[in-house]
């Protein structure tokens, strides 16, 4: 329903101009007509009495979700103004302040909850590379992990293939200075482990390869002298960069590893997970993950000892620490049960080889829009709703763990945490225990009216297996503590060929990979369900929830 606007909306339907006035039900028409989306400074506010509850508020949420949905606007700002957002970066700090600003502008109580500290900060700048010389000069397609070294400006040099034995290293020692080195293995997005434990593992493999080399010399001699055809023993290639320490001391420019497309870039654990890291002992060797098609060509050219060079300019910038990072919480305080909570959440941080448009821009901006839709009705829920943008999920669920540790007294009073972190698909069902079933059937009934082409189903299930250890999303932090973490099931119902694995932690995690109509629907669904659970006369039952 649209209440007392005082103006007329005109819709051209089958050539007839129809005046639509006050108290008119807007169903399919609104779904097809998209007016101007107002800015934060001019929100559309529905003024109702503070005690307005029930179906009237749900109708207003759905109406705004159809005609004034701003989830993609939030995503545009988050991804295209701030970009990739690892904790410890200026982009994360700026994004957190912006989310807090939005929550305040919508009338929520805001808390910047200190979730942790990075020993050093990191900001990614632009990067490029190219091959010079040879028959096929080309631009290079590559990434580097966050918190890893950049180049010292524009650096150019020849290419060598890494040594695997002491003899090979000694033969090429003098050529290593100023060279790029191809190392073995296929990148999984992590750094080449250059820690002391990594050095120890490599030393063991070097010793084994040296023994293999000596045995191969004996086999070769026997084959020659005794006319035998015994097969040589293969040298070990793993872990990559066997002589990393020695090559670094010899003055290499950087290491290059093959990587499957789309390219994955995570972070340098030797920095992020090292409590002893300081601004004075940061990595200095670029760790390049190169398109495997280009890698194979370059490797072949190096094996053929062709004359060519690679040139890289990688602007990975560090900042002095400590750098604090924060969870951002917006609270719509409950009128009857202010110390009981419903949580809608997503994580704000994102890897930075792309802009985090899907992981988890699609989640956190749906939560933001759900907050806006509910708050702009002017109504107050019975119990408090917390809209949380968690920090540091990608570095190990850091923000969610910090929140649970800071507020253990709240855990028993959480009705459910609805965490969105599975991509930009629309919710199509929810599986709940028998004790919750009737509540959710009532709460979710209005969802059928939002979009007939995206139906919603409530399914009986459970009890669910209580996790024994942290999982892959922030919700697992709460589930371990016995908190209900019932999630919405999502599906590509219209067949847009969405593939989360193509995007997850890759260079393709962009704004353009989120699907607007799915995002708008998800935000509306989250708002309706969050509002409904917050207005029950009781917390959701935990009977037979976990086993």
C-alpha positions as a printed NumPy array, in Angstrom:
array([[  0.   ,   0.   ,   0.   ],
       [  1.017,   3.582,  -0.574],
       [ -0.25 ,   5.893,   2.172],
       [ -1.363,   9.517,   1.65 ],
       [  1.344,  10.746,  -0.684],
       [ -0.489,  13.926,  -1.587],
       [  0.72 ,  13.612,  -5.201],
       [ -0.41 ,  11.584,  -8.179],
       [  1.644,   8.959,  -9.971],
       [  0.849,   8.498, -13.627],
       [  1.411,   5.216, -15.399],
       [  0.908,   4.663, -19.123],
       [ -0.753,   1.266, -19.388],
       [ -1.938,  -0.022, -22.759],
       [ -2.096,   3.543, -24.032],
       [ -4.427,   4.821, -21.277],
       [ -3.286,   7.432, -18.753],
       [ -4.357,   6.297, -15.31 ],
       [ -4.231,   8.458, -12.192],
       [ -3.18 ,   6.534,  -9.164],
       [ -4.056,   8.224,  -5.854],
       [ -3.982,   7.599,  -2.15 ],
       [ -4.467,   4.158,  -0.601],
       [ -4.036,   2.39 ,  -3.956],
       [ -2.554,  -1.136,  -3.888],
       [  0.531,  -1.28 ,  -6.037],
       [  1.321,  -4.757,  -7.263],
       [  2.607,  -5.589, -10.749],
       [  2.757,  -1.98 , -11.939],
       [  5.404,  -0.981,  -9.416],
       [  7.484,  -4.012, -10.346],
       [  7.816,  -2.694, -13.881],
       [  8.113,   1.049, -13.339],
       [ 11.404,   2.33 , -11.874],
       [ 11.415,   5.977, -10.779],
       [ 14.451,   8.083,  -9.952],
       [ 16.469,   6.619,  -7.085],
       [ 17.046,   9.36 ,  -4.507],
       [ 20.398,   9.984,  -2.876],
       [ 21.268,   9.47 ,   0.772],
       [ 20.631,  13.144,   1.36 ],
       [ 17.026,  12.82 ,   0.171],
       [ 15.623,   9.517,   1.42 ],
       [ 12.023,   8.556,   0.832],
       [ 10.54 ,   8.299,   4.341],
       [  7.168,   6.835,   5.2  ],
       [  5.919,   8.608,   8.332],
       [  3.935,   6.336,  10.612],
       [  3.405,   6.15 ,  14.328],
       [  6.23 ,   4.494,  16.273],
       [  4.   ,   1.618,  17.4  ],
       [  2.973,   0.614,  13.881],
       [  3.611,  -3.095,  13.445],
       [  2.4  ,  -6.054,  11.452],
       [  1.242,  -6.322,   7.908],
       [  1.102,  -2.587,   7.309],
       [  4.871,  -2.262,   7.859],
       [  5.567,  -5.339,   5.738],
       [  3.53 ,  -3.831,   2.89 ],
       [  5.557,  -0.634,   3.12 ],
       [  8.852,  -2.57 ,   3.096],
       [  7.755,  -4.477,   0.007],
       [  6.534,  -1.297,  -1.683],
       [  9.84 ,   0.492,  -1.148],
       [ 11.714,  -2.646,  -2.118],
       [  9.984,  -2.523,  -5.474],
       [  9.991,   1.156,  -6.35 ],
       [ 12.886,   2.647,  -4.387],
       [ 15.39 ,  -0.163,  -3.907],
       [ 18.907,   1.238,  -3.486],
       [ 20.937,  -1.928,  -2.97 ],
       [ 22.825,  -1.534,  -6.255],
       [ 23.583,   2.074,  -5.42 ],
       [ 25.166,   0.929,  -2.152],
       [ 27.136,  -1.703,  -4.073],
       [ 28.323,   0.873,  -6.594],
       [ 29.718,   3.09 ,  -3.85 ],
       [ 31.278,   0.178,  -1.978],
       [ 33.024,  -1.409,  -4.943],
       [ 33.682,   1.422,  -7.366],
       [ 34.574,   4.203,  -4.937],
       [ 36.355,   2.154,  -2.282],
       [ 37.287,  -0.98 ,  -4.234],
       [ 38.922,  -4.062,  -2.709],
       [ 38.905,  -3.872,   1.095],
       [ 41.284,  -6.062,   3.089],
       [ 41.406,  -5.083,   6.742],
       [ 44.35 ,  -2.783,   7.382],
       [ 43.764,  -0.904,   4.134],
       [ 42.555,   2.665,   3.738],
       [ 39.761,   1.276,   1.563],
       [ 38.438,  -0.818,   4.454],
       [ 38.653,   2.052,   6.922],
       [ 36.881,   4.403,   4.511],
       [ 34.19 ,   1.834,   3.724],
       [ 33.532,   1.235,   7.43 ],
       [ 33.105,   4.958,   8.035],
       [ 30.726,   5.176,   5.086],
       [ 28.576,   2.284,   6.348],
       [ 28.407,   3.968,   9.757],
       [ 27.368,   7.219,   8.041],
       [ 24.593,   5.425,   6.151],
       [ 23.292,   3.734,   9.289],
       [ 23.203,   7.062,  11.121],
       [ 21.432,   8.773,   8.228],
       [ 18.712,   6.12 ,   8.46 ],
       [ 18.217,   6.752,  12.173],
       [ 20.018,   3.704,  13.567],
       [ 22.159,   3.625,  16.684],
       [ 25.711,   3.003,  15.466],
       [ 28.629,   1.248,  17.114],
       [ 32.133,   1.02 ,  15.68 ],
       [ 33.276,  -2.126,  17.466],
       [ 37.054,  -2.546,  17.542],
       [ 37.618,  -6.031,  16.136],
       [ 41.397,  -6.173,  15.944],
       [ 44.669,  -4.624,  14.863],
       [ 46.971,  -5.237,  11.926],
       [ 50.67 ,  -4.901,  12.685],
       [ 51.103,  -3.066,   9.375],
       [ 48.66 ,  -1.718,   6.831],
       [ 48.459,  -2.381,   3.095],
       [ 47.142,  -0.435,   0.104],
       [ 47.154,  -1.862,  -3.387],
       [ 47.974,   0.429,  -6.274],
       [ 47.931,  -0.302, -10.02 ],
       [ 50.036,  -3.029, -11.588],
       [ 51.135,  -3.961, -15.075],
       [ 53.711,  -6.076, -16.873],
       [ 54.825,  -6.928, -20.375],
       [ 57.187,  -9.144, -22.308],
       [ 59.784,  -7.421, -24.471],
       [ 61.643,  -9.096, -27.302],
       [ 61.019, -12.502, -28.775],
       [ 58.505, -13.157, -31.492],
       [ 55.396, -12.318, -29.47 ],
       [ 55.718,  -9.177, -27.345],
       [ 52.668,  -9.002, -25.094],
       [ 51.071,  -7.458, -22.066],
       [ 51.112,  -9.793, -19.087],
       [ 48.052, -10.941, -17.17 ],
       [ 48.877, -11.485, -13.5  ],
       [ 48.059, -10.757,  -9.865],
       [ 49.924, -10.668,  -6.562],
       [ 48.651, -11.51 ,  -3.061],
       [ 47.748,  -8.6  ,  -0.808],
       [ 50.336,  -7.706,   1.823],
       [ 53.057,  -8.871,  -0.577],
       [ 55.923,  -6.866,  -2.033],
       [ 55.663,  -4.658,  -5.074],
       [ 58.5  ,  -3.773,  -7.417],
       [ 61.003,  -0.998,  -6.869],
       [ 59.458,   1.094,  -9.585],
       [ 59.595,  -0.199, -13.146],
       [ 61.909,  -3.231, -13.232],
       [ 63.059,  -5.117, -16.295],
       [ 65.179,  -8.24 , -16.563],
       [ 65.756, -11.645, -18.214],
       [ 64.001, -14.859, -17.222],
       [ 65.487, -17.961, -15.615],
       [ 63.949, -21.235, -14.483],
       [ 64.481, -21.993, -10.808],
       [ 67.278, -24.405,  -9.819],
       [ 66.369, -27.655,  -8.105],
       [ 69.786, -28.847,  -6.975],
       [ 72.832, -27.237,  -5.416],
       [ 74.767, -27.886,  -8.607],
       [ 72.13 , -26.111, -10.708],
       [ 72.095, -23.173,  -8.319],
       [ 75.874, -22.815,  -8.425],
       [ 75.831, -22.942, -12.216],
       [ 73.395, -20.013, -12.462],
       [ 74.294, -18.039,  -9.333],
       [ 75.924, -15.18 , -11.232],
       [ 72.984, -14.836, -13.657],
       [ 70.343, -14.515, -10.93 ],
       [ 71.056, -10.889, -10.091],
       [ 68.473,  -8.723, -11.851],
       [ 66.495, -11.701, -13.236],
       [ 62.906, -12.874, -12.931],
       [ 62.676, -16.528, -11.872],
       [ 59.969, -18.976, -12.926],
       [ 59.109, -21.296, -10.029],
       [ 57.263, -24.602, -10.039],
       [ 53.737, -25.458,  -9.014],
       [ 50.315, -24.053,  -9.729],
       [ 49.312, -21.073,  -7.61 ],
       [ 46.351, -21.359,  -5.253],
       [ 46.453, -17.634,  -4.526],
       [ 48.7  , -17.786,  -1.467],
       [ 52.23 , -16.501,  -1.183],
       [ 55.288, -18.698,  -1.661],
       [ 56.059, -19.623,   1.938],
       [ 59.29 , -17.865,   2.818],
       [ 58.952, -18.317,   6.588],
       [ 61.553, -20.145,   8.662],
       [ 59.413, -23.273,   8.637],
       [ 59.167, -22.96 ,   4.842],
       [ 62.947, -22.618,   4.606],
       [ 63.33 , -25.759,   6.725],
       [ 61.021, -27.749,   4.434],
       [ 62.888, -26.528,   1.365],
       [ 66.257, -27.442,   2.908],
       [ 65.054, -31.04 ,   3.351],
       [ 63.913, -31.221,  -0.281],
       [ 67.194, -29.708,  -1.509],
       [ 69.086, -32.424,   0.387],
       [ 66.855, -35.129,  -1.128],
       [ 67.316, -33.674,  -4.617],
       [ 71.066, -33.657,  -4.11 ],
       [ 70.925, -37.355,  -3.26 ],
       [ 68.745, -37.971,  -6.319],
       [ 71.201, -36.045,  -8.473],
       [ 74.087, -38.247,  -7.304],
       [ 72.069, -41.398,  -7.878],
       [ 71.121, -40.18 , -11.367],
       [ 74.799, -39.662, -12.141],
       [ 75.403, -43.295, -11.224],
       [ 72.463, -44.442, -13.357],
       [ 73.706, -42.404, -16.3  ],
       [ 77.214, -43.845, -15.957],
       [ 75.871, -47.401, -15.712],
       [ 73.605, -46.888, -18.709],
       [ 76.569, -45.677, -20.74 ],
       [ 79.117, -48.25 , -19.601],
       [ 76.841, -51.277, -19.36 ],
       [ 74.514, -50.446, -22.232],
       [ 71.519, -50.224, -19.937],
       [ 68.353, -48.107, -20.239],
       [ 67.405, -47.493, -16.623],
       [ 65.128, -44.476, -16.072],
       [ 66.443, -41.491, -14.193],
       [ 64.748, -40.543, -10.935],
       [ 62.668, -37.383, -11.139],
       [ 63.799, -34.469,  -9.024],
       [ 61.283, -33.082,  -6.57 ],
       [ 59.631, -29.806,  -7.614],
       [ 57.682, -29.05 ,  -4.459],
       [ 57.59 , -26.832,  -2.581],
       [ 58.101, -24.076,  -5.164],
       [ 61.139, -21.796,  -5.054],
       [ 63.424, -24.36 ,  -3.423],
       [ 66.296, -21.885,  -3.312],
       [ 64.16 , -18.874,  -2.385],
       [ 66.479, -17.618,   0.341],
       [ 69.607, -18.094,  -1.754],
       [ 68.033, -16.517,  -4.846],
       [ 66.861, -13.523,  -2.836],
       [ 70.387, -13.041,  -1.505],
       [ 71.697, -13.355,  -5.079],
       [ 69.561, -10.365,  -6.108],
       [ 66.625, -11.709,  -8.137],
       [ 63.892,  -9.22 ,  -9.099],
       [ 61.022, -11.535,  -8.208],
       [ 59.444, -14.949,  -8.613],
       [ 56.725, -15.939, -11.085],
       [ 54.331, -18.862, -10.635],
       [ 51.746, -20.305, -13.006],
       [ 48.108, -19.558, -12.147],
       [ 44.839, -20.778, -13.619],
       [ 42.389, -18.297, -15.12 ],
       [ 40.481, -16.592, -13.583],
       [ 43.373, -15.591, -11.38 ],
       [ 43.096, -15.989,  -7.612],
       [ 44.925, -13.643,  -5.241],
       [ 44.675, -14.09 ,  -1.487],
       [ 47.164, -12.613,   0.987],
       [ 50.681, -13.076,   2.309],
       [ 50.253, -15.125,   5.477],
       [ 53.896, -14.544,   6.4  ],
       [ 52.855, -10.927,   7.012],
       [ 49.203, -11.128,   8.069],
       [ 49.588, -14.069,  10.448],
       [ 53.007, -13.097,  11.802],
       [ 52.747, -11.267,  15.158],
       [ 56.406, -10.323,  14.82 ],
       [ 56.023,  -8.464,  11.532],
       [ 57.034,  -4.797,  11.6  ],
       [ 57.584,  -2.082,   9.061],
       [ 61.29 ,  -3.02 ,   9.146],
       [ 61.028,  -6.687,   8.133],
       [ 58.481,  -6.61 ,   5.316],
       [ 58.836,  -8.83 ,   2.222],
       [ 60.956,  -7.41 ,  -0.6  ],
       [ 60.556,  -9.94 ,  -3.424],
       [ 57.451,  -9.66 ,  -5.654],
       [ 55.416, -12.875,  -5.786],
       [ 53.734, -12.877,  -9.205],
       [ 50.893, -15.222, -10.179],
       [ 50.91 , -15.298, -13.992],
       [ 48.227, -16.483, -16.396],
       [ 49.157, -20.135, -17.008],
       [ 48.891, -19.754, -20.794],
       [ 51.474, -16.987, -20.763],
       [ 53.574, -18.828, -18.194],
       [ 53.899, -21.888, -20.412],
       [ 54.951, -19.788, -23.399],
       [ 57.513, -17.879, -21.376],
       [ 58.834, -21.077, -19.811],
       [ 59.29 , -22.623, -23.246],
       [ 61.165, -19.559, -24.449],
       [ 63.395, -19.683, -21.356],
       [ 64.095, -23.38 , -21.892],
       [ 65.076, -22.569, -25.488],
       [ 67.345, -19.825, -24.124],
       [ 65.78 , -17.171, -26.306],
       [ 66.657, -13.545, -25.727],
       [ 63.774, -11.613, -24.183],
       [ 62.921,  -9.687, -21.026],
       [ 59.977,  -9.14 , -18.715],
       [ 59.058,  -5.763, -17.308],
       [ 56.857,  -5.226, -14.238],
       [ 55.565,  -2.238, -12.304],
       [ 53.681,  -3.411,  -9.202],
       [ 52.615,  -0.773,  -6.71 ],
       [ 51.892,  -2.658,  -3.503],
       [ 52.157,  -0.116,  -0.711],
       [ 52.525,  -0.693,   3.024],
       [ 51.737,   1.687,   5.853],
       [ 53.085,   1.789,   9.374],
       [ 50.979,   0.104,  12.018],
       [ 49.284,  -0.618,  14.178],
       [ 46.12 ,  -0.251,  12.086],
       [ 42.832,  -0.919,  13.88 ],
       [ 39.818,  -2.322,  12.089],
       [ 36.179,  -2.268,  13.156],
       [ 32.905,  -4.1  ,  12.85 ],
       [ 30.108,  -1.65 ,  12.043],
       [ 26.765,  -2.211,  13.766],
       [ 23.541,  -0.341,  13.22 ],
       [ 20.837,  -1.085,  15.79 ],
       [ 17.116,  -0.533,  15.54 ],
       [ 16.264,  -0.787,  19.238],
       [ 13.306,  -2.927,  20.25 ],
       [ 10.358,  -1.457,  22.137],
       [  9.395,  -4.5  ,  24.227],
       [ 12.468,  -6.736,  24.238],
       [ 15.409,  -4.378,  23.67 ],
       [ 17.893,  -6.921,  25.048],
       [ 16.842,  -9.627,  22.588],
       [ 18.221,  -9.535,  19.058],
       [ 17.819, -10.512,  15.453],
       [ 21.037, -10.143,  13.443],
       [ 21.294,  -9.467,   9.711],
       [ 24.935,  -9.583,   8.658],
       [ 27.517,  -9.739,   5.892],
       [ 31.227,  -9.072,   5.858],
       [ 32.566,  -5.729,   4.743],
       [ 36.129,  -6.739,   3.884],
       [ 37.102,  -8.179,   0.498],
       [ 40.194,  -9.316,  -1.341],
       [ 41.669,  -6.621,  -3.539],
       [ 42.681,  -8.129,  -6.868],
       [ 39.131,  -7.054,  -7.773],
       [ 36.563,  -4.922,  -5.923],
       [ 34.593,  -7.397,  -3.81 ],
       [ 31.38 ,  -6.917,  -5.764],
       [ 30.139, -10.411,  -4.95 ],
       [ 32.224, -11.571,  -1.978],
       [ 30.839, -10.018,   0.059],
       [ 29.584,  -6.806,  -1.515],
       [ 26.425,  -8.629,  -2.529],
       [ 25.877,  -9.667,   1.082],
       [ 26.728,  -6.569,   3.075],
       [ 24.853,  -4.191,   0.753],
       [ 21.736,  -6.378,   0.966],
       [ 21.98 ,  -6.04 ,   4.738],
       [ 22.4  ,  -2.266,   4.379],
       [ 19.359,  -1.979,   2.152],
       [ 17.315,  -4.161,   4.505],
       [ 18.279,  -1.73 ,   7.27 ],
       [ 17.18 ,   1.232,   5.17 ],
       [ 13.885,  -0.368,   4.138],
       [ 12.913,  -1.203,   7.706],
       [ 14.097,   2.049,   9.266],
       [ 12.44 ,   4.236,   6.644],
       [  9.001,   2.907,   7.554],
       [  9.432,   4.759,  10.843],
       [  8.216,   1.693,  12.748],
       [  9.95 ,   0.106,  15.725],
       [ 10.283,  -3.658,  16.229],
       [  9.481,  -5.469,  19.451],
       [ 13.039,  -6.773,  19.79 ],
       [ 16.224,  -5.122,  18.615],
       [ 17.552,  -5.71 ,  15.093],
       [ 21.313,  -5.555,  14.625],
       [ 22.633,  -4.895,  11.134],
       [ 26.313,  -5.882,  11.252],
       [ 29.082,  -5.383,   8.683],
       [ 31.762,  -7.744,   9.975],
       [ 35.485,  -7.083,   9.543],
       [ 38.22 ,  -9.516,   8.631],
       [ 36.161, -12.477,   7.439],
       [ 38.682, -13.19 ,   4.691],
       [ 41.549, -13.302,   7.192],
       [ 39.853, -15.891,   9.398],
       [ 36.419, -14.657,  10.587],
       [ 38.221, -12.104,  12.75 ],
       [ 35.396,  -9.63 ,  13.179],
       [ 32.718, -12.187,  14.024],
       [ 35.011, -13.883,  16.539],
       [ 35.796, -10.541,  18.165],
       [ 32.089,  -9.679,  18.388],
       [ 31.165, -13.009,  19.994],
       [ 34.048, -12.64 ,  22.456],
       [ 33.049,  -9.083,  23.354],
       [ 29.349,  -9.84 ,  23.863],
       [ 29.003, -13.351,  25.318],
       [ 25.995, -12.176,  27.353],
       [ 24.067, -11.466,  24.145],
       [ 24.464, -14.915,  22.574],
       [ 21.588, -16.569,  24.473],
       [ 19.313, -13.703,  23.483],
       [ 19.878, -13.896,  19.725],
       [ 16.784, -15.195,  17.993],
       [ 18.715, -15.889,  14.766],
       [ 21.621, -14.562,  12.747],
       [ 20.814, -14.282,   9.043],
       [ 24.209, -14.021,   7.352],
       [ 24.386, -13.395,   3.602],
       [ 27.688, -14.539,   2.08 ],
       [ 26.872, -16.819,  -0.824],
       [ 26.724, -14.492,  -3.79 ],
       [ 24.086, -12.328,  -5.472],
       [ 21.372, -14.963,  -5.903],
       [ 17.797, -14.574,  -4.637],
       [ 16.508, -16.423,  -1.562],
       [ 14.042, -19.124,  -2.542],
       [ 13.571, -21.114,   0.656],
       [ 14.462, -21.543,   4.294],
       [ 14.782, -24.846,   6.134],
       [ 13.782, -24.663,   9.79 ],
       [ 13.043, -26.988,  12.663],
       [  9.539, -28.123,  13.46 ],
       [  9.533, -25.837,  16.51 ],
       [ 10.19 , -22.821,  14.267],
       [  8.033, -23.89 ,  11.341],
       [  4.732, -22.156,  12.154],
       [  6.52 , -18.893,  12.962],
       [  8.314, -18.866,   9.628],
       [  5.244, -19.851,   7.626],
       [  3.511, -16.764,   9.025],
       [  6.543, -14.487,   8.618],
       [  7.285, -15.6  ,   5.051],
       [  3.728, -15.581,   3.686],
       [  4.08 , -12.015,   2.264],
       [  7.178, -13.047,   0.307],
       [  4.958, -14.768,  -2.233],
       [  3.58 , -11.366,  -3.28 ],
       [  6.935,  -9.713,  -4.02 ],
       [  7.752, -11.511,  -7.272],
       [  5.666, -14.399,  -8.594],
       [  8.66 , -15.53 , -10.687],
       [ 10.735, -16.022,  -7.515],
       [  8.571, -18.13 ,  -5.195],
       [  9.602, -18.833,  -1.596],
       [  9.167, -22.01 ,   0.414],
       [  9.438, -22.848,   4.113],
       [ 10.757, -26.381,   4.62 ],
       [ 10.85 , -28.514,   7.741],
       [ 14.266, -29.91 ,   8.608],
       [ 16.782, -30.431,  11.349],
       [ 18.094, -31.007,  13.828],
       [ 21.235, -29.582,  12.251],
       [ 24.768, -30.672,  12.997],
       [ 26.345, -28.219,  15.384],
       [ 29.778, -27.286,  13.99 ],
       [ 32.755, -28.376,  16.061],
       [ 35.075, -25.849,  14.472],
       [ 34.926, -22.61 ,  12.549],
       [ 33.541, -22.851,   9.041],
       [ 33.856, -20.661,   5.99 ],
       [ 31.442, -17.892,   7.002],
       [ 30.85 , -15.616,   9.98 ],
       [ 27.656, -17.49 ,  10.885],
       [ 29.728, -20.488,  11.998],
       [ 31.17 , -18.414,  14.853],
       [ 27.664, -18.153,  16.293],
       [ 26.533, -21.681,  15.451],
       [ 29.425, -23.124,  17.464],
       [ 27.978, -21.283,  20.464],
       [ 24.534, -22.801,  19.874],
       [ 23.057, -19.615,  18.411],
       [ 20.453, -20.233,  15.694],
       [ 22.099, -19.505,  12.346],
       [ 19.33 , -20.563,   9.996],
       [ 20.263, -19.353,   6.525],
       [ 18.311, -18.614,   3.39 ],
       [ 18.74 , -20.985,   0.464],
       [ 19.54 , -19.165,  -2.773],
       [ 19.238, -20.246,  -6.402],
       [ 19.712, -18.811,  -9.891],
       [ 16.017, -19.202, -10.652],
       [ 16.077, -17.349, -13.98 ],
       [ 19.07 , -19.16 , -15.415],
       [ 21.6  , -16.338, -15.692],
       [ 24.474, -18.854, -15.714],
       [ 25.95 , -17.462, -12.51 ],
       [ 29.022, -19.371, -11.3  ],
       [ 30.277, -18.487,  -7.842],
       [ 33.514, -20.433,  -8.279],
       [ 34.405, -18.209, -11.228],
       [ 34.254, -15.171,  -8.958],
       [ 35.215, -16.372,  -5.488],
       [ 38.501, -14.671,  -4.508],
       [ 39.352, -13.984,  -8.15 ],
       [ 40.014, -10.958, -10.322],
       [ 36.408, -11.191, -11.557],
       [ 34.799, -10.331,  -8.214],
       [ 33.339,  -7.111,  -9.589],
       [ 30.239,  -4.935,  -9.355],
       [ 29.129,  -6.156, -12.776],
       [ 28.938,  -9.759, -11.543],
       [ 26.13 ,  -8.968,  -9.115],
       [ 22.655,  -9.352, -10.604],
       [ 20.481,  -6.285,  -9.86 ],
       [ 17.052,  -7.914,  -9.793],
       [ 18.344, -10.708,  -7.555],
       [ 20.05 ,  -8.248,  -5.236],
       [ 16.946,  -6.085,  -4.908],
       [ 14.815,  -9.118,  -4.168],
       [ 17.291, -10.445,  -1.581],
       [ 17.382,  -7.138,   0.298],
       [ 13.596,  -7.012,   0.439],
       [ 13.304, -10.62 ,   1.584],
       [ 15.889, -10.064,   4.322],
       [ 14.02 ,  -6.986,   5.518],
       [ 10.671,  -8.79 ,   5.667],
       [ 12.078, -11.824,   7.477],
       [ 14.234,  -9.766,   9.834],
       [ 11.264,  -7.591,  10.726],
       [  9.007, -10.613,  11.18 ],
       [ 11.357, -12.472,  13.527],
       [ 11.944,  -9.289,  15.526],
       [  8.179,  -8.887,  16.062],
       [  7.393, -12.354,  17.339],
       [  6.152, -12.503,  20.926],
       [  8.99 , -14.908,  21.687],
       [ 12.513, -15.805,  20.651],
       [ 12.723, -18.506,  18.028],
       [ 12.718, -21.887,  19.704],
       [ 16.047, -23.723,  19.981],
       [ 14.283, -27.043,  20.549],
       [ 15.946, -29.764,  18.428],
       [ 17.987, -27.106,  16.64 ],
       [ 21.369, -28.797,  16.864],
       [ 22.551, -32.322,  17.39 ]])
